[in-house]
Amino acid sequence: MNYLGLDRLLMDALEEDIGTGDITTLSCVPAGSVSRGVFRAKEDLVVCGLEVLRCTFLLVDPEVSVTFLTRDGDFVNKGDIIAEISGPSRSVLTGERTALNLLQRLSGVATVTARAVKAVSGTGARIADTRKTTPGLRVLEKYAVKTGGGANHRFGLSDGVLIKDNHIVAAGGIAPAVDAVRKNAPHTLKIEVETSNLDEVEEALSAGADIIMLDNMDYGQMAEAVLRIGGRALVEASGNMGDKDLRKVAETGVDIISIGALTHSPKASDISLQFAK
């Protein structure tokens, strides 16, 4: 992971949790105490966020040492040790919750992504994320999607054109919206148009969209849309994909399946820090 804003993000998270000090730890743990421990998976999962784990503790205290026994992207079983830690007890305890929150969150995203990727294996369809991310954690969550084998959709509003339903209403239709984008946006950007029915698919095709999103269509509509598009544009299926049979969606012939649930509602992986007694 190469993210220049990581320290700033982690400092904000630590300040939120620590406040004026870890009163419990400062009150009952001797200043000279040193501890060793392990981060253990309490369920099967895909590991993600090891560098985040290390950096969090280093910001609390450079004397804390974290040793990785796995790598981001590794699948581990319940009971496996993910990493080891040693250092001043007070520092480890103070950074524990923030570090675990992020490790669990990112591993959860990577794990659900890996399941989705496995579900469509061999079909040619790619699993992608959306912008439905936790505010402030987008870079990390999209990294977790990649770690789980998925692909990233646009990172933000400035790096891709996606004409959605409200844009179409405000612009006066699909064709006027696409025409306006061609006149005003950089020529290097592809144009994606969201459609909700087959008539809109035809409109998007006629307007010359590079990517056509099929929003909340059933399996039959998606298959028909793919047939009509006939390779003239990339086809993306979207809209409550987390509730659908992803294999069936992929078998309609779409190129991309974008799933907001990868980042907006994954279950955090169950990982614990256990001190050696």
HUKA-V887208 format. One record per helix or strand of 3 or more residues. SS is the DSSP state (~ for helix, > for strand). FROM is the first residue (numbers start at 1). LEN is the number of residues. If there is no record, write none. Layout:
SS | FROM | LEN
SS | FROM | LEN
This chain:
~ | 6 | 13
~ | 23 | 6
> | 34 | 8
~ | 50 | 11
> | 65 | 4
> | 81 | 8
~ | 89 | 31
> | 126 | 3
~ | 138 | 10
> | 161 | 3
~ | 165 | 7
~ | 174 | 11
> | 191 | 5
~ | 198 | 10
> | 211 | 5
~ | 219 | 11
> | 234 | 5
~ | 241 | 3
~ | 246 | 5
> | 256 | 3
~ | 261 | 4
> | 271 | 5
